[in-house]
Amino acid sequence: MDIFLNYLWAFIVGGLLCVIAQVLIDKTKLTPARILVLYVCAGVLLTGIGVYEYIVSFAGAGATVPLTGFGYTIAKGVREAVNKDGLLGALTGGLGQTAGGIAGALCFGFLVSLVFSSKPKK
């Protein structure tokens, strides 16, 4: 039953983040690109003030998979690198923490581009 509750909370929190983004798309003039940046920056800000750690411990993948989770990962990497390497860590920490995900996205994107061909919009 415990694992079911973990899945339920991940679904609820992740779904809530998606609902908020959809409402922003539908009810404001914000473009999806601006909402993406807003979510990443919100993840960094909430991590910086110490709130997002609690959300991640509560919701797990429901909080780490959406774009706010990417901001959380960047901020966490910078914090760890600054503690380890000093000021230089502020420049390298975010990249070091997210390198695996970025490399995976590039590799899978390349593989998909070999299989499918793009078509211009009409």
Buried (B, 14 or more C-beta within 10 A) or exposed (E): EEEEEBEEBBEEBBEBBEEBBEEBBEEEEBEEEEBBBBBBEBBBBBBBEEEBBEBBEEBBBBBBBBBBBBBBBBBBBBBBBBEEBEEEBEEBBBEBBBEEEEEEEEEEEEEEEEEEEEEEEE
